[in-house]
Amino acid sequence: MTKHLTKPIRAIHFMVLAFLMTLSSPVAAQAFQKGYDAFSAGDYATALKEWTPLAEAGDKVSQFNLGVMYSNGKGVPQDNAEAVKWYRLAAEQGYDKAQNYLGIMFELGDGVLQDNTMAHMWYNIASANGGDKSGEWRDELAGRMTSADISKAQAMARECMNSGYTKCGY
């Protein structure tokens, strides 16, 4: 197993980045901030209470944060399938961190069937959208794939991005 696939996956680091992308409406921004402060203090129940309505309303950062909470069992029962659900919603809005985490989930088979082609696709998309280590992880994964599978993953990534994330290999 590769060294980048440890859990939890630097959740706090990404929460700080998510905080920097606070929401535009003052009320939503206050709720997000309250959730962020609660999460940082280990009050996961309050973070969940604040972020869930925002995530359900379509806020990609809150969706990603719920994915992190479910992936790591912070304030909720650990549930990789639920984490994938939230990551996918954020990823389909172009959020590179969620796209990267979907790559990890597919590579590990956490909450989804293990699928290197899907993992490569999501890493590739995340990399194209500015994801930190996504390109490196995509290339590392490619070393364990056939050229046909890599070509398929690349075609899937193009289709996913060109469709506005509505045709993403599933």
C-alpha positions in Angstrom: 0.0 0.0 0.0 1.3 3.4 -0.8 2.3 5.9 1.8 -0.3 8.5 0.8 -3.2 6.3 1.6 -3.2 6.6 5.4 -6.3 7.5 7.3 -7.3 10.0 8.6 -6.2 11.9 5.5 -5.0 15.2 7.0 -8.5 16.2 7.8 -7.6 19.2 9.8 -5.3 20.5 7.0 -8.2 20.4 4.6 -10.6 21.9 7.1 -8.3 25.0 7.3 -8.3 25.2 3.5 -12.1 24.8 3.5 -12.4 27.6 6.0 -10.6 29.9 3.7 -13.3 29.3 1.1 -16.1 30.4 3.4 -19.5 31.0 2.0 -20.8 34.2 0.4 -23.9 34.7 2.5 -23.3 36.2 6.0 -25.7 33.7 7.7 -24.2 30.7 5.9 -20.7 32.0 6.6 -21.6 32.3 10.3 -23.0 28.7 10.3 -19.9 27.5 8.5 -17.6 29.3 10.9 -19.5 27.9 13.9 -19.1 24.4 12.4 -15.5 25.0 11.8 -14.8 26.3 15.3 -16.7 23.4 16.8 -14.8 20.8 14.6 -11.5 22.4 15.6 -12.5 22.1 19.3 -13.5 18.5 18.9 -17.2 19.3 19.2 -18.2 17.2 16.2 -21.9 17.1 17.1 -22.1 20.9 16.7 -20.0 20.8 13.5 -22.4 18.2 12.1 -25.4 20.3 13.1 -24.0 23.4 11.4 -22.7 21.8 8.2 -25.5 19.4 7.4 -28.0 22.0 6.3 -25.4 23.8 4.3 -24.3 20.6 2.6 -27.9 19.6 1.9 -28.4 23.1 0.3 -25.5 22.3 -2.0 -22.4 23.9 -0.4 -19.5 21.9 -1.7 -17.1 22.7 1.1 -19.7 21.6 3.7 -20.3 18.5 1.7 -16.6 17.7 1.6 -16.4 18.3 5.4 -19.2 15.9 6.0 -17.4 13.4 3.9 -14.3 13.8 6.1 -16.4 13.4 9.2 -17.9 10.1 7.9 -14.7 8.8 6.6 -13.0 9.3 9.9 -15.9 8.6 12.3 -15.8 12.1 13.8 -19.1 12.8 15.5 -20.8 10.1 13.4 -20.4 6.4 13.0 -17.6 5.8 10.6 -19.3 5.1 7.2 -17.2 5.1 4.0 -20.3 4.8 1.8 -21.8 7.9 3.3 -18.4 9.6 3.0 -18.3 8.8 -0.7 -21.8 10.2 -1.1 -20.7 13.6 0.3 -17.4 13.6 -1.5 -19.2 12.8 -4.8 -21.6 15.7 -4.4 -18.7 18.1 -3.8 -16.6 16.6 -6.6 -19.4 17.0 -9.0 -19.2 20.7 -8.3 -15.6 20.8 -9.3 -14.1 20.7 -5.8 -10.6 19.3 -6.3 -10.2 18.1 -2.7 -13.3 16.0 -2.9 -12.2 14.7 -6.3 -8.9 13.7 -4.8 -10.6 12.0 -1.9 -12.8 10.1 -4.3 -9.7 8.9 -6.0 -8.4 7.6 -2.7 -11.7 5.9 -1.9 -11.7 4.1 -5.3 -8.0 3.2 -5.0 -8.6 1.6 -1.5 -12.1 0.3 -2.2 -13.5 2.2 0.8 -17.2 2.7 0.5 -17.0 1.7 -3.2 -15.8 -1.3 -5.2 -12.0 -1.0 -5.6 -11.4 0.4 -9.1 -8.0 1.8 -10.2 -9.5 3.2 -13.4 -12.0 5.3 -11.4 -9.3 6.3 -8.9 -7.0 7.4 -11.8 -9.9 9.3 -13.4 -10.6 11.2 -10.1 -6.9 11.9 -9.4 -6.6 13.2 -13.0 -9.6 15.5 -12.6 -8.4 16.7 -9.2 -4.9 17.4 -10.7 -6.5 19.4 -13.6 -8.4 21.4 -11.0 -5.3 22.3 -8.9 -5.2 19.3 -6.5 -2.0 19.3 -4.5 -0.7 15.8 -4.8 -3.3 14.4 -7.2 -1.1 14.3 -10.2 1.7 12.6 -8.3 -0.7 10.0 -6.9 -2.3 9.5 -10.4 1.2 8.8 -11.8 2.0 6.4 -9.0 -1.2 4.5 -9.5 -0.6 4.4 -13.3 2.6 2.4 -12.6 0.3 -0.4 -11.5 -2.2 -0.2 -14.4 -2.2 -1.4 -18.0 -1.8 1.2 -20.8 -5.4 0.3 -21.9 -6.7 1.0 -18.4 -4.8 4.3 -18.3 -6.3 5.3 -21.7 -9.7 4.4 -20.5 -9.3 6.5 -17.3 -8.1 9.5 -19.3 -11.0 9.3 -21.7 -13.4 9.0 -18.7 -11.8 12.1 -17.1 -12.3 14.1 -20.3 -15.9 13.0 -20.6 -16.5 13.8 -16.9 -15.1 17.3 -17.1 -16.6 18.1 -20.5 -20.0 17.0 -19.2 -19.8 19.4 -16.2 -19.4 16.3 -14.0 -22.6 14.6 -15.1 -20.9 11.7 -16.9 -18.2 10.5 -14.6 -17.9 6.8 -15.2 -20.8 5.6 -13.1 
